[in-house]
Amino acid sequence: MIRYPAAMLTSVGRNVEGGYALSSGDMHDDWLGADHRVAFAATAELDRAAWHQPATASVRLGFGTLPVAAAALVHLTEILVHATDLALVTGQDGRVDDAQCAALLTDMRATDFDAFRRPGMFGHERPCPADDPAHRRLLAFVRRDLTA
């Protein structure tokens, strides 16, 4: 489960710099090596450095090219949703930043998110009580099954 975020950070970091998009098969490669902490530190640094691009830049992702602002929203979604997934499966719900989840959910609802609701990306929103914590509403929005 932690292999995908490392691959995603590496891929996006390289794409923002004009590199390449990983195929879905590449996401299953060993991006962690012998020490996952070292791998995450290296990919996080690549990712941080890559986002110092002009606002007019575009980013090639696995599903197409987007303006840098839209790509940043996709990227934030990837990071926050997968981090929340990890927190939930490891019983660390209290470590999730609900303010960030609420802000992202607001931004996602303000965009044409239906373009991303296709097989392999996100399905239709699942029902979720309006008074649930923001991280649960965010996960329901991207069709995570919260009953498991």
N, C-alpha and C positions, 0 to 999 in steps of 0.2 A: 504494500500500500504506500510506502514512502518512496518507492522508486519513481513513480510517475511525477510527483512534484519536482524532483531533482532533474528529470529529463525535460520537463516543461520549462523550468527556469533556464536551463542551458539552451534549449531551442529558441525561446523568445529572446534571450539575451543575444544570441548569435543572429537572429533574424533582424532585430532592431539595428544591429551593426551592419546589416547588408549580407548576412551569411546565408544560411539555408534553413529550410523547414524540415523538421523530422517527419518521417512517415510514421504511421501508427505502429508498425513493427519495431521501429527504433525505440519507442517508448518502453518496450519490454527488455531492452538491453540493460546491462549492469552499469548504472550510472553512479552507484554508491561506492564501488571498490571495497577496500578492506575496512574503511572507517567512514560511516555515514556522516559524522560530524564534519570531517574534512571536506567531503563531497558537497554538503550543503553550504559550507562557508565559501567554497570556491564558486559554486553556481550562484549564490546570492551576490557575490562581488561582481561577477560577470553581468548579472541581471541589473544591479544598481548602476554600473558604469554605462550600460547600453542605453538607458533611458535619458541620457543627456543629449537629446536630439532636438533639432529645430521643430517648432510646432507644425511646419509644413511637410515634415517627413512622412513617409508611409512605411508600413511594416508588413512584411509577407508572413502570413501565418499559414498553417497547414490547410486551411479552407479558403484562403484568398488574401488579397492585399487590402489593408485598411489604413485610413489616416491614423497618425500616431495617437491622437486622443481616443479614438475608438478602440485601437489596439490596447491602449493602457487600461481601458475599462474591461476588456476581455481578460487581460492579464490579471488585474485585480480580482476579477471574478474567480479565475482559476486558483489563485493563491488563497483567497479567503474561503471559498467553498471547500477546497481540499483540506485546508488546515482545520476547518470546522468538522469535516468528516473524520479526520484523525482524532480530534478532541473528543468527539462523541463516542467513537469505537474504543477509546482508551479510558473512558469515564472521566474526562477532564472538561466537561461542559463549562465549568466555572472559569476556565482560562480563555474562553472565547470572548472577543471584543464585540459585544452586542451593539455598541454605538457604530462601529465600522460596518457591521452587518446591516444595521438599519439604514445607514447612509447608502450603501451599495444597493440594497433592495429598492430604495427610493429612486436612485439613478437608473436602475434596470427597468423599473416600471415606467420611467419617463422616456425610454427608448423604444425602438421597434424591435423588441426582443423576440418576437415571433420568428424572425429570420434565423434564429439559432435553435428553434424548436424543431429539430429534425433528427432522424436516427443517428446515433453516434455522438450527438452533442447533448441536447436537453429535450425532454419531453414536455408535455403540458403540465401546468401547475397542479400540484396536489392540494387537496383541502387541508387547511390548518387554521386553528382558532386564532382570531385577531389578537387575542391577549397573550398568545404564546410569545416566548422570548424571540427577539429579532433573528437570532441565528437559526431557529427552527422555521420561522416564516421564510427566511432566505432559502433554506434547503428545500422547503416545500415548493417554492417558486421555480426552482430548477429541477423539480420532480424527484427529489430524494425520497425514499421510503422511510418515514419516521416511525413506523410501527415495529420495525425489527429491533 
